[in-house]
């Protein structure tokens, strides 16, 4: 089990972009992750998320809801993101039933179905921010 100090050290300088239209959920993400040492950028829509990402190229992880207002859905955001050739991992967190279909076959995305425990999100973030996360995922695929 990781100690709080270890978690905070590992989180140092890790910037996370959270794109979520529900202000209560966005506030929860921000509070939880900041307490663990992450810098959290927050956007309430896809266009704002794109703008923040372009202004913060050092973002290490993106937390994305699929139900976004303003003309661009989370699915369309992922398509834009993939077309840009970006490599930053994306955690798709949504209550939509087809969440696994949306993330399947894309090695830059992981899925969390809402509702979930924040500890599940934290564990997923730690794996995705590990320097060798691609190797961890590849090794896991070999074992199954």
BAKEDREN-963789 format. One record per atom (N, C-alpha, C): chain; atom name; y, x, z. Coordinates in Angstrom, 3 decimals, m for minus. Last residue first. Layout:
BEGIN
+-------+------+----------+----------+----------+
! kette ! atom !       c2 !       c1 !       c3 !
+-------+------+----------+----------+----------+
!     A !   CA !        Y !        X !        Z !
...
+-------+------+----------+----------+----------+
//
This chain:
BEGIN
+-------+------+----------+----------+----------+
! kette ! atom !       c2 !       c1 !       c3 !
+-------+------+----------+----------+----------+
!     A !    N !  m12.720 !   m2.922 !  m20.581 !
!     A !   CA !  m13.087 !   m4.342 !  m20.701 !
!     A !    C !  m13.633 !   m4.676 !  m22.051 !
!     A !    N !  m12.030 !   m0.269 !  m20.717 !
!     A !   CA !  m12.972 !   m0.629 !  m19.671 !
!     A !    C !  m13.462 !   m2.076 !  m19.826 !
!     A !    N !  m10.116 !   m0.158 !  m22.678 !
!     A !   CA !  m11.394 !    0.510 !  m22.931 !
!     A !    C !  m12.457 !    0.054 !  m21.939 !
!     A !    N !   m8.000 !   m1.422 !  m21.408 !
!     A !   CA !   m8.615 !   m2.089 !  m22.553 !
!     A !    C !   m9.981 !   m1.477 !  m22.863 !
!     A !    N !   m7.317 !    0.523 !  m19.527 !
!     A !   CA !   m7.819 !   m0.766 !  m19.073 !
!     A !    C !   m8.529 !   m1.499 !  m20.212 !
!     A !    N !   m6.312 !    2.487 !  m21.217 !
!     A !   CA !   m7.513 !    2.773 !  m20.433 !
!     A !    C !   m8.143 !    1.465 !  m19.949 !
!     A !    N !   m4.011 !    1.203 !  m22.157 !
!     A !   CA !   m5.060 !    1.594 !  m23.090 !
!     A !    C !   m6.370 !    1.839 !  m22.373 !
!     A !    N !   m2.561 !    0.971 !  m19.765 !
!     A !   CA !   m2.972 !   m0.238 !  m20.482 !
!     A !    C !   m4.105 !    0.089 !  m21.438 !
!     A !    N !   m2.178 !    3.684 !  m19.168 !
!     A !   CA !   m2.851 !    2.804 !  m18.213 !
!     A !    C !   m3.378 !    1.556 !  m18.909 !
!     A !    N !   m0.724 !    4.556 !  m21.388 !
!     A !   CA !   m2.068 !    5.092 !  m21.175 !
!     A !    C !   m2.856 !    4.213 !  m20.206 !
!     A !    N !    1.618 !    3.147 !  m20.952 !
!     A !   CA !    0.863 !    2.900 !  m22.185 !
!     A !    C !   m0.576 !    3.394 !  m22.041 !
!     A !    N !    2.489 !    4.238 !  m18.513 !
!     A !   CA !    2.005 !    2.851 !  m18.555 !
!     A !    C !    1.246 !    2.542 !  m19.828 !
!     A !    N !    3.374 !    6.688 !  m17.491 !
!     A !   CA !    2.151 !    6.657 !  m18.304 !
!     A !    C !    1.622 !    5.243 !  m18.503 !
!     A !    N !    5.585 !    6.222 !  m15.923 !
!     A !   CA !    5.740 !    7.046 !  m17.123 !
!     A !    C !    4.540 !    6.947 !  m18.059 !
!     A !    N !    6.001 !    2.857 !  m14.896 !
!     A !   CA !    5.306 !    4.135 !  m14.719 !
!     A !    C !    5.409 !    4.916 !  m16.029 !
!     A !    N !    6.968 !    0.403 !  m15.478 !
!     A !   CA !    7.942 !    1.479 !  m15.367 !
!     A !    C !    7.304 !    2.841 !  m15.106 !
!     A !    N !    4.699 !   m1.197 !  m15.440 !
!     A !   CA !    5.418 !   m1.033 !  m16.698 !
!     A !    C !    6.452 !    0.085 !  m16.653 !
!     A !    N !    3.975 !   m1.059 !  m12.710 !
!     A !   CA !    3.059 !   m0.576 !  m13.754 !
!     A !    C !    3.837 !   m0.273 !  m15.034 !
!     A !    N !    6.234 !   m2.211 !  m11.504 !
!     A !   CA !    5.831 !   m0.845 !  m11.153 !
!     A !    C !    4.893 !   m0.253 !  m12.207 !
!     A !    N !    6.173 !   m4.790 !  m12.636 !
!     A !   CA !    7.290 !   m3.887 !  m12.914 !
!     A !    C !    6.899 !   m2.444 !  m12.626 !
!     A !    N !    3.847 !   m5.772 !  m11.434 !
!     A !   CA !    3.913 !   m5.636 !  m12.883 !
!     A !    C !    5.032 !   m4.679 !  m13.284 !
!     A !    N !    4.641 !   m5.805 !   m8.737 !
!     A !   CA !    3.498 !   m4.987 !   m9.162 !
!     A !    C !    3.528 !   m4.742 !  m10.662 !
!     A !    N !    6.797 !   m7.657 !   m8.868 !
!     A !   CA !    7.018 !   m6.277 !   m8.428 !
!     A !    C !    5.878 !   m5.365 !   m8.893 !
!     A !    N !    5.455 !   m9.998 !   m9.626 !
!     A !   CA !    6.461 !   m9.420 !  m10.503 !
!     A !    C !    6.684 !   m7.958 !  m10.156 !
!     A !    N !    3.936 !  m10.344 !   m7.328 !
!     A !   CA !    3.264 !  m10.179 !   m8.625 !
!     A !    C !    4.219 !   m9.543 !   m9.628 !
!     A !    N !    5.923 !  m10.771 !   m5.445 !
!     A !   CA !    5.108 !   m9.562 !   m5.325 !
!     A !    C !    4.350 !   m9.284 !   m6.628 !
!     A !    N !    6.838 !  m13.274 !   m6.078 !
!     A !   CA !    7.680 !  m12.133 !   m6.425 !
!     A !    C !    6.913 !  m10.817 !   m6.317 !
!     A !    N !    4.431 !  m15.419 !   m7.523 !
!     A !   CA !    4.945 !  m14.760 !   m6.316 !
!     A !    C !    5.746 !  m13.538 !   m6.753 !
!     A !    N !    5.314 !  m18.014 !   m9.884 !
!     A !   CA !    4.552 !  m16.830 !   m9.482 !
!     A !    C !    5.177 !  m16.277 !   m8.214 !
!     A !    N !    5.075 !  m21.109 !  m11.727 !
!     A !   CA !    5.633 !  m20.279 !  m10.654 !
!     A !    C !    4.715 !  m19.091 !  m10.358 !
!     A !    N !    5.212 !  m19.067 !  m14.653 !
!     A !   CA !    5.895 !  m19.649 !  m13.488 !
!     A !    C !    5.121 !  m20.868 !  m13.019 !
!     A !    N !    3.261 !  m16.401 !  m15.709 !
!     A !   CA !    3.458 !  m17.846 !  m15.787 !
!     A !    C !    4.103 !  m18.335 !  m14.499 !
!     A !    N !    4.090 !  m13.506 !  m17.310 !
!     A !   CA !    3.920 !  m14.087 !  m15.984 !
!     A !    C !    4.209 !  m15.579 !  m16.120 !
!     A !    N !    3.131 !  m11.001 !  m19.667 !
!     A !   CA !    3.438 !  m12.399 !  m19.348 !
!     A !    C !    3.188 !  m12.710 !  m17.883 !
!     A !    N !    4.611 !   m8.342 !  m21.542 !
!     A !   CA !    3.631 !   m8.800 !  m20.562 !
!     A !    C !    4.065 !  m10.200 !  m20.157 !
!     A !    N !    5.179 !   m6.387 !  m24.503 !
!     A !   CA !    5.421 !   m7.534 !  m23.639 !
!     A !    C !    4.257 !   m7.792 !  m22.693 !
!     A !    N !    4.564 !   m4.407 !  m26.242 !
!     A !   CA !    5.793 !   m4.227 !  m25.467 !
!     A !    C !    6.035 !   m5.369 !  m24.497 !
!     A !    N !    2.434 !   m4.992 !  m27.831 !
!     A !   CA !    2.203 !   m4.067 !  m26.717 !
!     A !    C !    3.461 !   m3.759 !  m25.920 !
!     A !    N !    1.477 !   m7.978 !  m28.869 !
!     A !   CA !    2.704 !   m7.198 !  m28.789 !
!     A !    C !    2.579 !   m6.281 !  m27.582 !
!     A !    N !   m0.748 !   m9.536 !  m28.708 !
!     A !   CA !   m0.625 !   m8.652 !  m29.846 !
!     A !    C !    0.643 !   m7.815 !  m29.857 !
!     A !    N !    0.832 !  m12.164 !  m26.974 !
!     A !   CA !   m0.414 !  m11.568 !  m27.469 !
!     A !    C !   m0.141 !  m10.699 !  m28.695 !
!     A !    N !    3.093 !  m13.563 !  m26.285 !
!     A !   CA !    3.055 !  m12.142 !  m25.942 !
!     A !    C !    1.828 !  m11.423 !  m26.504 !
!     A !    N !    2.535 !  m16.142 !  m27.217 !
!     A !   CA !    3.793 !  m15.495 !  m27.598 !
!     A !    C !    3.727 !  m13.992 !  m27.356 !
!     A !    N !    0.182 !  m16.775 !  m25.943 !
!     A !   CA !    0.199 !  m16.695 !  m27.402 !
!     A !    C !    1.419 !  m15.924 !  m27.870 !
!     A !    N !    1.048 !  m16.943 !  m23.311 !
!     A !   CA !    0.133 !  m15.862 !  m23.687 !
!     A !    C !    0.070 !  m15.691 !  m25.198 !
!     A !    N !    2.706 !  m19.243 !  m23.349 !
!     A !   CA !    3.266 !  m17.926 !  m23.031 !
!     A !    C !    2.347 !  m16.780 !  m23.461 !
!     A !    N !    2.344 !  m21.934 !  m23.766 !
!     A !   CA !    1.912 !  m21.007 !  m24.818 !
!     A !    C !    2.411 !  m19.579 !  m24.590 !
!     A !    N !    3.457 !  m23.398 !  m21.646 !
!     A !   CA !    2.009 !  m23.237 !  m21.732 !
!     A !    C !    1.536 !  m22.218 !  m22.742 !
!     A !    N !    6.225 !  m22.237 !  m19.790 !
!     A !   CA !    5.698 !  m22.751 !  m21.059 !
!     A !    C !    4.214 !  m22.439 !  m21.178 !
!     A !    N !    7.354 !  m21.059 !  m17.679 !
!     A !   CA !    6.416 !  m22.128 !  m17.369 !
!     A !    C !    5.819 !  m22.734 !  m18.628 !
!     A !    N !    7.712 !  m17.484 !  m17.753 !
!     A !   CA !    8.022 !  m18.836 !  m18.192 !
!     A !    C !    6.958 !  m19.813 !  m17.741 !
!     A !    N !    8.601 !  m14.343 !  m18.422 !
!     A !   CA !    8.301 !  m15.188 !  m17.265 !
!     A !    C !    8.700 !  m16.606 !  m17.622 !
!     A !    N !    7.773 !  m11.480 !  m19.946 !
!     A !   CA !    8.112 !  m12.860 !  m20.264 !
!     A !    C !    7.646 !  m13.717 !  m19.099 !
!     A !    N !    8.960 !   m8.381 !  m19.735 !
!     A !   CA !    8.126 !   m9.300 !  m18.975 !
!     A !    C !    8.620 !  m10.705 !  m19.298 !
!     A !    N !    9.022 !   m5.718 !  m21.956 !
!     A !   CA !    9.575 !   m7.036 !  m21.670 !
!     A !    C !    8.545 !   m7.832 !  m20.883 !
!     A !    N !    9.802 !   m2.189 !  m22.207 !
!     A !   CA !    8.873 !   m3.301 !  m21.941 !
!     A !    C !    9.606 !   m4.585 !  m21.546 !
!     A !    N !   11.493 !   m0.670 !  m24.891 !
!     A !   CA !   11.578 !   m1.085 !  m23.492 !
!     A !    C !   10.630 !   m2.257 !  m23.245 !
!     A !    N !   11.646 !   m0.104 !  m27.563 !
!     A !   CA !   10.395 !    0.235 !  m26.875 !
!     A !    C !   10.381 !   m0.194 !  m25.413 !
!     A !    N !   12.884 !   m1.606 !  m30.602 !
!     A !   CA !   13.047 !   m1.196 !  m29.206 !
!     A !    C !   11.677 !   m0.980 !  m28.556 !
!     A !    N !   13.129 !   m2.472 !  m33.183 !
!     A !   CA !   12.319 !   m1.286 !  m32.933 !
!     A !    C !   12.434 !   m0.762 !  m31.516 !
!     A !    N !   14.315 !   m4.806 !  m33.850 !
!     A !   CA !   15.206 !   m3.681 !  m33.567 !
!     A !    C !   14.441 !   m2.380 !  m33.349 !
!     A !    N !   12.200 !   m6.584 !  m33.957 !
!     A !   CA !   12.796 !   m6.146 !  m35.235 !
!     A !    C !   13.741 !   m4.956 !  m35.051 !
!     A !    N !   11.888 !   m7.072 !  m31.232 !
!     A !   CA !   10.850 !   m6.323 !  m31.936 !
!     A !    C !   11.401 !   m5.770 !  m33.258 !
!     A !    N !   14.243 !   m8.618 !  m30.834 !
!     A !   CA !   14.004 !   m7.386 !  m30.098 !
!     A !    C !   12.992 !   m6.489 !  m30.817 !
!     A !    N !   13.851 !  m10.874 !  m32.424 !
!     A !   CA !   15.002 !  m10.001 !  m32.654 !
!     A !    C !   14.742 !   m8.622 !  m32.060 !
!     A !    N !   11.545 !  m11.875 !  m31.130 !
!     A !   CA !   11.484 !  m11.508 !  m32.549 !
!     A !    C !   12.635 !  m10.568 !  m32.911 !
!     A !    N !   12.634 !  m12.422 !  m28.591 !
!     A !   CA !   11.572 !  m11.416 !  m28.725 !
!     A !    C !   11.476 !  m10.946 !  m30.170 !
!     A !    N !   14.405 !  m14.461 !  m29.323 !
!     A !   CA !   14.925 !  m13.230 !  m28.736 !
!     A !    C !   13.890 !  m12.112 !  m28.871 !
!     A !    N !   12.669 !  m16.435 !  m30.124 !
!     A !   CA !   13.542 !  m15.837 !  m31.137 !
!     A !    C !   14.135 !  m14.527 !  m30.628 !
!     A !    N !   11.568 !  m16.971 !  m27.606 !
!     A !   CA !   10.701 !  m16.531 !  m28.701 !
!     A !    C !   11.517 !  m15.839 !  m29.792 !
!     A !    N !   13.812 !  m17.913 !  m26.241 !
!     A !   CA !   13.183 !  m16.669 !  m25.808 !
!     A !    C !   12.271 !  m16.099 !  m26.882 !
!     A !    N !   16.171 !  m19.159 !  m28.711 !
!     A !   CA !   15.128 !  m19.299 !  m27.696 !
!     A !    C !   14.617 !  m17.923 !  m27.268 !
!     A !    N !   19.456 !  m19.757 !  m29.293 !
!     A !   CA !   18.418 !  m18.744 !  m29.504 !
!     A !    C !   17.414 !  m18.859 !  m28.370 !
!     A !    N !   21.166 !  m21.884 !  m28.555 !
!     A !   CA !   20.782 !  m21.699 !  m29.945 !
!     A !    C !   19.723 !  m20.650 !  m30.218 !
!     A !    N !   21.721 !  m22.261 !  m25.825 !
!     A !   CA !   22.679 !  m21.584 !  m26.691 !
!     A !    C !   22.192 !  m21.235 !  m28.078 !
!     A !    N !   19.247 !  m21.545 !  m23.251 !
!     A !   CA !   20.223 !  m22.387 !  m23.949 !
!     A !    C !   20.996 !  m21.583 !  m24.997 !
!     A !    N !   15.740 !  m20.843 !  m23.114 !
!     A !   CA !   17.123 !  m20.392 !  m23.008 !
!     A !    C !   18.050 !  m21.312 !  m23.786 !
!     A !    N !   12.781 !  m20.460 !  m22.091 !
!     A !   CA !   13.636 !  m21.639 !  m22.259 !
!     A !    C !   15.089 !  m21.246 !  m22.037 !
!     A !    N !   11.662 !  m17.983 !  m21.479 !
!     A !   CA !   11.564 !  m18.487 !  m22.849 !
!     A !    C !   12.483 !  m19.666 !  m23.113 !
!     A !    N !   13.112 !  m15.225 !  m19.737 !
!     A !   CA !   12.637 !  m16.602 !  m19.717 !
!     A !    C !   12.575 !  m17.080 !  m21.165 !
!     A !    N !   12.451 !  m11.829 !  m19.142 !
!     A !   CA !   12.929 !  m12.845 !  m20.075 !
!     A !    C !   12.277 !  m14.197 !  m19.844 !
!     A !    N !   13.381 !   m8.750 !  m18.186 !
!     A !   CA !   12.710 !   m9.920 !  m17.634 !
!     A !    C !   13.287 !  m11.123 !  m18.374 !
!     A !    N !   12.985 !   m5.479 !  m19.272 !
!     A !   CA !   13.658 !   m6.762 !  m19.497 !
!     A !    C !   12.775 !   m7.865 !  m18.952 !
!     A !    N !   13.627 !   m2.107 !  m18.301 !
!     A !   CA !   12.722 !   m3.248 !  m18.369 !
!     A !    C !   13.552 !   m4.513 !  m18.543 !
!     A !    N !   15.573 !   m0.129 !  m18.482 !
!     A !   CA !   14.169 !    0.282 !  m18.458 !
!     A !    C !   13.177 !   m0.865 !  m18.597 !
!     A !    N !   18.555 !    0.636 !  m20.145 !
!     A !   CA !   17.764 !   m0.411 !  m19.490 !
!     A !    C !   16.292 !   m0.051 !  m19.608 !
!     A !    N !   20.203 !    2.311 !  m21.501 !
!     A !   CA !   19.319 !    2.935 !  m20.513 !
!     A !    C !   18.515 !    1.900 !  m19.729 !
!     A !    N !   21.971 !    0.851 !  m23.025 !
!     A !   CA !   20.752 !    1.342 !  m23.680 !
!     A !    C !   19.767 !    2.022 !  m22.730 !
!     A !    N !   23.955 !   m1.395 !  m22.555 !
!     A !   CA !   23.203 !   m0.643 !  m21.537 !
!     A !    C !   21.895 !   m0.140 !  m22.126 !
!     A !    N !   24.970 !   m2.809 !  m24.647 !
!     A !   CA !   25.926 !   m2.030 !  m23.848 !
!     A !    C !   25.230 !   m1.150 !  m22.808 !
!     A !    N !   22.673 !   m4.084 !  m25.527 !
!     A !   CA !   23.339 !   m3.149 !  m26.433 !
!     A !    C !   24.339 !   m2.267 !  m25.690 !
!     A !    N !   22.182 !   m5.710 !  m23.285 !
!     A !   CA !   21.212 !   m4.684 !  m23.671 !
!     A !    C !   21.857 !   m3.642 !  m24.577 !
!     A !    N !   24.408 !   m7.428 !  m23.311 !
!     A !   CA !   24.189 !   m6.530 !  m22.174 !
!     A !    C !   23.224 !   m5.393 !  m22.541 !
!     A !    N !   23.933 !   m8.732 !  m25.799 !
!     A !   CA !   25.163 !   m7.983 !  m25.566 !
!     A !    C !   24.999 !   m6.979 !  m24.422 !
!     A !    N !   21.492 !  m10.004 !  m25.266 !
!     A !   CA !   21.594 !   m9.019 !  m26.345 !
!     A !    C !   22.805 !   m8.127 !  m26.123 !
!     A !    N !   22.306 !  m11.739 !  m23.192 !
!     A !   CA !   21.284 !  m10.723 !  m22.959 !
!     A !    C !   21.319 !   m9.619 !  m24.008 !
!     A !    N !   24.065 !  m13.410 !  m24.537 !
!     A !   CA !   24.590 !  m12.567 !  m23.461 !
!     A !    C !   23.607 !  m11.436 !  m23.153 !
!     A !    N !   22.147 !  m14.620 !  m26.183 !
!     A !   CA !   23.242 !  m13.850 !  m26.774 !
!     A !    C !   23.865 !  m12.908 !  m25.747 !
!     A !    N !   20.451 !  m15.950 !  m24.296 !
!     A !   CA !   19.945 !  m14.907 !  m25.191 !
!     A !    C !   21.049 !  m14.016 !  m25.745 !
!     A !    N !   21.826 !  m16.418 !  m20.952 !
!     A !   CA !   21.424 !  m16.847 !  m22.289 !
!     A !    C !   21.043 !  m15.656 !  m23.153 !
!     A !    N !   22.613 !  m15.318 !  m18.613 !
!     A !   CA !   22.138 !  m16.698 !  m18.553 !
!     A !    C !   21.738 !  m17.246 !  m19.917 !
!     A !    N !   21.838 !  m12.122 !  m17.291 !
!     A !   CA !   22.387 !  m12.911 !  m18.384 !
!     A !    C !   21.795 !  m14.308 !  m18.297 !
!     A !    N !   22.322 !   m9.255 !  m15.246 !
!     A !   CA !   21.859 !  m10.626 !  m15.407 !
!     A !    C !   22.609 !  m11.338 !  m16.518 !
!     A !    N !   20.932 !   m6.217 !  m14.171 !
!     A !   CA !   21.925 !   m6.861 !  m15.024 !
!     A !    C !   21.430 !   m8.275 !  m15.244 !
!     A !    N !   20.216 !   m4.408 !  m11.336 !
!     A !   CA !   19.871 !   m5.608 !  m12.100 !
!     A !    C !   21.090 !   m6.120 !  m12.864 !
!     A !    N !   18.673 !   m1.556 !  m10.221 !
!     A !   CA !   19.953 !   m2.079 !  m10.680 !
!     A !    C !   19.629 !   m3.252 !  m11.595 !
!     A !    N !   16.393 !   m1.494 !   m7.462 !
!     A !   CA !   16.660 !   m1.602 !   m8.894 !
!     A !    C !   18.101 !   m2.033 !   m9.128 !
!     A !    N !   15.760 !   m1.503 !   m4.750 !
!     A !   CA !   16.411 !   m0.331 !   m5.324 !
!     A !    C !   16.683 !   m0.390 !   m6.810 !
!     A !    N !   14.905 !   m3.756 !   m3.576 !
!     A !   CA !   13.886 !   m2.745 !   m3.845 !
!     A !    C !   14.438 !   m1.559 !   m4.619 !
!     A !    N !   17.078 !   m5.369 !   m3.587 !
!     A !   CA !   16.590 !   m4.918 !   m2.279 !
!     A !    C !   15.537 !   m3.827 !   m2.431 !
!     A !    N !   17.142 !   m5.969 !   m6.306 !
!     A !   CA !   18.146 !   m5.057 !   m5.760 !
!     A !    C !   17.723 !   m4.527 !   m4.395 !
!     A !    N !   15.020 !   m7.812 !   m6.478 !
!     A !   CA !   14.904 !   m6.505 !   m7.131 !
!     A !    C !   15.936 !   m5.509 !   m6.618 !
!     A !    N !   15.965 !  m10.011 !   m4.946 !
!     A !   CA !   14.673 !   m9.385 !   m4.662 !
!     A !    C !   14.617 !   m7.958 !   m5.226 !
!     A !    N !   18.448 !  m10.625 !   m6.211 !
!     A !   CA !   18.365 !  m10.294 !   m4.792 !
!     A !    C !   17.098 !   m9.509 !   m4.483 !
!     A !    N !   17.602 !  m11.187 !   m8.884 !
!     A !   CA !   18.595 !  m10.153 !   m8.595 !
!     A !    C !   18.496 !   m9.691 !   m7.144 !
!     A !    N !   15.771 !  m13.312 !   m8.575 !
!     A !   CA !   15.374 !  m12.052 !   m9.214 !
!     A !    C !   16.310 !  m10.922 !   m8.778 !
!     A !    N !   17.536 !  m15.196 !   m7.369 !
!     A !   CA !   16.337 !  m14.724 !   m6.669 !
!     A !    C !   15.867 !  m13.396 !   m7.240 !
!     A !    N !   19.398 !  m15.606 !   m9.420 !
!     A !   CA !   19.858 !  m15.057 !   m8.134 !
!     A !    C !   18.681 !  m14.511 !   m7.325 !
!     A !    N !   17.691 !  m16.762 !  m11.316 !
!     A !   CA !   18.374 !  m15.506 !  m11.621 !
!     A !    C !   18.847 !  m14.826 !  m10.340 !
!     A !    N !   17.051 !  m19.117 !   m9.984 !
!     A !   CA !   15.982 !  m18.144 !  m10.294 !
!     A !    C !   16.597 !  m16.783 !  m10.572 !
!     A !    N !   19.595 !  m20.301 !   m9.937 !
!     A !   CA !   18.874 !  m20.049 !   m8.682 !
!     A !    C !   17.775 !  m19.006 !   m8.890 !
!     A !    N !   20.321 !  m20.569 !  m12.659 !
!     A !   CA !   21.077 !  m19.666 !  m11.783 !
!     A !    C !   20.371 !  m19.357 !  m10.462 !
!     A !    N !   18.325 !  m20.463 !  m15.399 !
!     A !   CA !   18.406 !  m21.137 !  m14.095 !
!     A !    C !   19.115 !  m20.202 !  m13.110 !
!     A !    N !   18.090 !  m18.781 !  m17.605 !
!     A !   CA !   19.152 !  m19.792 !  m17.601 !
!     A !    C !   19.311 !  m20.515 !  m16.264 !
!     A !    N !   17.766 !  m15.298 !  m17.827 !
!     A !   CA !   17.228 !  m16.523 !  m17.217 !
!     A !    C !   18.347 !  m17.550 !  m17.122 !
!     A !    N !   17.092 !  m12.101 !  m18.069 !
!     A !   CA !   17.671 !  m13.146 !  m18.909 !
!     A !    C !   17.007 !  m14.454 !  m18.508 !
!     A !    N !   17.718 !   m9.078 !  m16.564 !
!     A !   CA !   17.087 !  m10.377 !  m16.349 !
!     A !    C !   17.828 !  m11.421 !  m17.172 !
!     A !    N !   17.143 !   m5.748 !  m16.952 !
!     A !   CA !   17.943 !   m6.842 !  m17.497 !
!     A !    C !   17.157 !   m8.130 !  m17.316 !
!     A !    N !   17.170 !   m3.018 !  m14.774 !
!     A !   CA !   16.418 !   m4.163 !  m15.279 !
!     A !    C !   17.407 !   m5.219 !  m15.763 !
!     A !    N !   17.089 !    0.431 !  m14.410 !
!     A !   CA !   17.932 !   m0.724 !  m14.694 !
!     A !    C !   17.075 !   m1.810 !  m15.326 !
!     A !    N !   16.465 !    2.807 !  m12.166 !
!     A !   CA !   15.763 !    1.904 !  m13.070 !
!     A !    C !   16.578 !    0.629 !  m13.214 !
!     A !    N !   17.520 !    4.490 !  m10.250 !
!     A !   CA !   17.989 !    4.612 !  m11.629 !
!     A !    C !   17.208 !    3.762 !  m12.623 !
!     A !    N !   14.735 !    4.119 !   m8.172 !
!     A !   CA !   16.039 !    4.736 !   m8.371 !
!     A !    C !   16.331 !    4.904 !   m9.860 !
!     A !    N !   12.202 !    3.265 !   m7.748 !
!     A !   CA !   13.088 !    2.344 !   m8.440 !
!     A !    C !   14.438 !    2.976 !   m8.778 !
!     A !    N !   11.018 !    5.238 !   m6.241 !
!     A !   CA !   10.534 !    5.026 !   m7.593 !
!     A !    C !   11.485 !    4.156 !   m8.395 !
!     A !    N !   12.452 !    4.836 !   m3.870 !
!     A !   CA !   12.552 !    6.109 !   m4.573 !
!     A !    C !   12.116 !    5.936 !   m6.020 !
!     A !    N !   11.594 !    2.251 !   m3.148 !
!     A !   CA !   12.997 !    2.492 !   m3.465 !
!     A !    C !   13.191 !    3.790 !   m4.222 !
!     A !    N !    8.846 !    2.739 !   m2.684 !
!     A !   CA !    9.270 !    1.802 !   m3.718 !
!     A !    C !   10.707 !    2.071 !   m4.123 !
!     A !    N !    9.017 !    4.489 !   m0.515 !
!     A !   CA !    8.412 !    4.931 !   m1.762 !
!     A !    C !    8.860 !    4.038 !   m2.914 !
!     A !    N !   10.187 !    2.802 !    1.398 !
!     A !   CA !   10.875 !    4.028 !    0.991 !
!     A !    C !   10.328 !    4.525 !   m0.343 !
!     A !    N !    8.245 !    0.824 !    1.735 !
!     A !   CA !    9.552 !    0.453 !    1.178 !
!     A !    C !   10.276 !    1.687 !    0.659 !
!     A !    N !    5.029 !    2.044 !    0.673 !
!     A !   CA !    6.035 !    1.784 !    1.691 !
!     A !    C !    7.341 !    1.424 !    1.002 !
!     A !    N !    2.180 !    0.596 !   m0.879 !
!     A !   CA !    3.413 !    1.382 !   m0.958 !
!     A !    C !    4.341 !    1.036 !    0.193 !
!     A !    N !   m1.182 !    0.856 !    0.000 !
!     A !   CA !    0.000 !    0.000 !    0.000 !
!     A !    C !    1.234 !    0.893 !    0.000 !
+-------+------+----------+----------+----------+
//
